[in-house]
């Protein structure tokens, strides 16, 4: 994701209470996690200093019901 409005959609996901994102980014920021069409969580991330090669991960507890996300 490179600009505001970019997104990634998963469908048919199993129920979960944990979400992990592995990423690389020159900038710190925040992305929204939508569950069944509703913005349910804001996920903040720190800069890794590079777009490639240096990675970090964000882990958080969430409530994701089975089905569409």
TAFENZI-V647748 format. One record per backbone hydrogen bond with DSSP energy under -1.0 kcal/mol. CO is the residue of the C=O (numbers start at 1). NH is the residue of the N-H. Records with the same first field share a line. If there is no record, write none. Layout:
CO=NH + NH
This chain:
3=6
10=69
13=67
16=64
17=62
19=60
21=58
23=56
25=48 + 49
29=45
31=43
33=40 + 41
35=38
38=35
41=33
43=31
45=29
56=23
58=21
60=19
64=16
67=13
